[in-house]
């Protein structure tokens, strides 16, 4: 953990060093005024760790205020560096082109206009992303299955994931998610991890809101990596008080037509029991759902489940973090055909981690409509 933290802070510090250099290039005569800027950058770097120290020390309100600024600054400095780096590369290419065609040198953007333009773009991105993160919306998915008998009206399965309830989140986005569930009235609710992010907020109120869902066939949850970071005992208490049955390498028959299996995230450092769990298939034909926090697919499991539901990626959360996320995970968002009758759906989640921002990855509650195969006709399973 110390090594990981050192690497993160080193990269984060390098971003600030580059931004400081580009600002000095834009205003070379800053003189002593560069000192407050440098101190501010240093505070933002140290604050990334300091906010968690304050939280664990019990200074919850102070940690919440500091965290709001520090975490949003992570996105802001990242965007600023990206824009400035693109402008600098553009200038380098223009200078190289000018060696063969002199007028190309006119395409070089001077440091000060480049910085001012970058600040405007970042301000627009920050404003929009703060709003986008609050607009939780429903995503509807229709699947057809032979597990439901002819004439069955269908089942509605709701997926909520990555709400990251805790110090920074508040209840606004959770209320929007619950309003979606209240209108949809699903038959069953599943939570695929990272529901809880920090035990220092008002967990009782948040648990009570989640318990209001009360679908007729129950609600089921698994542990994501943040449930382990928050503490297994604390997470268990919260999820159970919110009305969830926790599936930790366990499976359950849900009504006459569903079978739901759930496994812990690998952050729990438990043995990989997925193959063993899925080996115990239901005796009768049921629609088999596998709850797995990270969108990782085991080849040995294909054909042993109909639909894997995952989260974790946040759909990249903030553009262009999408590209970094895609380097880690093959499946970042959406519905994927895996072969042998198995599918995977990866949700963007309903919350945020770090910056309370989203850009190009809308938060969502997923509503999965299961219908008898006979009603499919020529329609292919698709997201609407």
N, C-alpha and C positions, 0 to 999 in steps of 0.2 A: 504494500500500500504506500509506503514511504517513497519507493522508487517511482511508482505511478504518479504520485503527487508532485515529485520533483520534475518529472518529464512534462506534466501539464503546466506547471508554473513556469518552466523554462520556455515552452512554446508561447505561453501567454505573455511572458515578459518580452519575448522577441517581437511579438505583434506591436506592443507598446513602443519598443525601441525604434521600430521601422516608422510608426506613425509620428513619433517625436522628431525623427530625422527629416521626414517630409514636411512637417510643419515648420521646422527651422529653415528648410530650403525655401519655403514660401515667404517667410519673414526672417531673413538673415540678420536683421538688426534688432532682434528681440531683446538682446542683452539680458539683464537681470530678470525680465519678465518670463524667461524660459524656466526659471526656478519653480514658480507656482505650478506651471504645467507639468513639470517633472514630478513634483510632489503629489499632484493629483493622480497621475498615472501610477505612481508607486502605491498610493492608497488603494486604488482599484485592484492592483495585483495582490496586495496583502489582504484586502477585504474579501477576496474569494475564499480564503481560508478562515479569516476572522469571523465572518458571519456564522459559520458553523460552531466556532468556539463560543460565541455569544449565546447561540441557541442552546448548546449543551450546558452552559453555565447557568441557564435559567432566565437570561435577559431576553424574554420572548419578544416583547414589543420593540425593543431596540434592534434585535436581530431581524425582525420583519421589515422594519424601515430601511436598515442598511442593505438587507438582502434584495429588496426591490430595486434599488439603484445599482448595486454591484452586479446582480445577475443580468439585468437588462443591458448594462454596459458591455457585457461579454459579446452580445450580438452587435452592438453599435461599433465597437472597436474592430470586430471581425469584418463587418461590411466596409468600414472606412479603409482598412488595409487592402481589402480586395479591390475596391474602386481605384485607390491610389496606385496599386501595383499594375492594374490593367492600363492606366494612363501612362505609367512609366514605361511599360513594355511597348505601348503604342509609340511613344516618343523615340524609343530606341530603334524600332523598325523604320520610323520616318527618317531618322538620321542615316540609317544604313541605305535607305532608298535614295537619299539625297546625294550619296556618293556617285550614283549613276544618273540621277535626274535632280538637279539643284532645287527646283520648286517644291519638291517633296518636304524640304525642311520647314516649310510654312505650316505643315500639319502638326508640328510639335506644339503641345499645350504647355504654357509656362506654369511653373509650380504653384503660384498663387491662384490663378483661375482654376487650375485643376483641383486644388484643395477646397476652394469655395464651392465648386460644382459637386465635389464628392460629399461635402457636408449637407448640401441640399438634398441629394439623392438619399443619403443615409437618414436624414430627418423624415423624409417621405416614407421610406421603408419602415422606420421605427413606428411612426404613427399608424400606418396601415396594419402592421403585424400585431400591435397591441390590440387593435380592434378585432382582427381575424381570430386571435386566440380565444376571444370571448364568445364567438358565434358558433357554439356547438350545434351541429345540424344532423339530421338523420340520413343515413345511407341505407338504401333498400337493396336487398339481394334476394332473388328468387331462385330456388333450386327444386328440381323434381326428383322424386325417389320412389323406388318400388317398395320401400319400407312402410309406406302409408297405403292402406287398402283403397280400392276404387270407391269413389264417392265421399272420401274423407274431406272435410272442409279445409284441412291444412293446419299446420302448427307455426307459430311465430316465436322464433328464438332471438332474444336481444343480447347483444354483446357490448359490454362496457369494459374499457381497458385503459390503463395508463392515465388515470385521473390525477395521480400524484397529489392526493389530499395531504395538506400539511401547512407548514408555516406560511408559505407564500401564496397558496392557492385561493384561500377564501372560499366562499360558498356560491358565488355567482354562477360559475360554469357548472357546478354540480346541480344547481337549481334548473338550469337550462336542460341538462341531461335528464333530470327527473321529469321535467315537463314533457320531453319527448316520449319517455317510457309511459307516462300517465296517459298520453293521447293514444299511443300504440297498443297498450294493454297486451303485452307479450304473454305467451303461455309459460315461458321459462326465461330466466335471466342468468347469463354467465359473465363472470369477471375474469379476464385473463391476465391478471397480475399488475403490479405497480399501482394498485388502488391507493395504498397508503405510502406516503413519502416521509412524513415526519410526525412523531407522536406528540409534538409540542403545541399543536393548534387545538381548537375545540373539537375533539374527536367525537364527543357524545352527540353533539348536534349533527355532525356529518353522518355518523352511523344511523341516527334516527331518520335522516332524510333518505338514505339508501334503503332502510327497512320498509319505507312506505311503498316500495314497488310491489312487494307481496304477490308475485305471479302465482297462478294456481298450481303450476307444476314445480314451484320452488326456484331458488336461486343458488348458484354454485360458483365457487371461486377457487383459484389456485394462487400459489406464491410466485410473484415475480422477483427479480433481484432486489427491488427496494423493500419488499416485505422482510427480507433477511437483513437489509441494512437498518431497518427500523427496529428489528428484533422479532424473532419468531413468536415469542409469547405475546408481545404487544400487538402484533399483526393478527394473531389468532383471536385475541380478545376483541379487537375492533371488527373484524370480518364477521365473527359470530354474532356480535351485538347488532350488526347491520343486517342480520337475517340470512347470511350465507352459510351453506354447507361447504366446508373446505375439503377439496380433493387433493390429498398429498400422496401421489402414487396410488390412487384409488379410483374406482369406477362405481357407477350407480345406475340402476334402471330408473328411468324417469317416465312415469306413465307407461302405457302399453307399447309405445312406438319409438322411444328414444333411449339411447345408452350414452352416457357421458363419462369420459375418463379424463383425469387431470394429473399432471405431474409437476413437481417442483422445478423452479428454475435452477440452472446449474450453479448459480451463486451460492446455493445452499450446500454445495460440496458433498452431495449425497451420491450414492452409486446410481448409475444410469439404469433405471428400472422400466424404461418405456417398453422395451421388447417383451419383458416378462408380463407387464400389465396388459398389453394388447393381445397377448397370447390367450388370455381368458376371455374369449368372445361370448356374447350373450347367446343363449341356446336358441332363441327365435330370431327372426329377421327384424332388426331395429335399425334406425338411422344412427350411425355411430359418430359421435363428436369427440375429438381429442382437443383438450385445452392445454396449450403449451405456450408459455410466455414469449420466448424468442422464436422467430420464424425459421427455425432450423428443421430440416426434414431428414428423417432417417430412412434410408432405402429399405431397411428390414421391416419397417412399419407399413409400407405401401400396401394397400389392399386390406389392411386391418382396421381402417377407419374410413368414413365417407367424407368427413370434413374436419380439418385441423383449423382451429381458431387461435390466432396469435396477435401480438402487438409489439411492444418494445421499441420499434424503429421510429415511432411518431411520424412516419412518412417522410423523415428527414427534418421535420419541424420547421427549420428555417433555411430557405434557399440562400446560398448554394451548399448548405450542409448535406443536401441530398446526395451529392457526389461522394462525400466521405462515407455516408451510410451505405451506399451501394458497393463500396469497396469492402465492407464488412459482411454484408448480407446479400445473398442472391435475390431474395424476395423482400422487397421493401414495403410495398402496398398492393392491395387489390386481390382479386381472385385468380388462382393459378391451378391449372390442371397438372397433377403430379404423376398420373399413370395408375393403372390397376384399379381404377374407380375411385381414387383418393383425390381430394382437392384441398387447397389451402387458401384461407382468407386472412390477410394481414390488415389490421386496422391502424389508422393514424392515431387513435386514442382520443380521449376527451379532454386531456389536460396538457400541461407543459412541464418540462424539467429544465431547471436553470432559468433562462430568460422567460418572462411571462409573455412570450411572443410566438407567433407562427407566421410563416411567409411561404405560401404555396403548398400548405399541408393543413387543410381545414380540419378542426377537431370534429369528432363524430361519435354518434351512437349507431351501431350497426343493427339493422332489423332484417333477420333472415327468415323469409317465408318458405316453408317446406310444403310442397304440394304433391299429390299422387302423380306418378309417372304418366298415367293415362291422360292427364290434363295438359301435358307438355305440347303435344302436337308437333309442329315444326319449330317451335320456339326453343332456342338454346339457353341454358342457364346463363344469366347475365346480371350485371349490376344496373339498376335503373337510377 
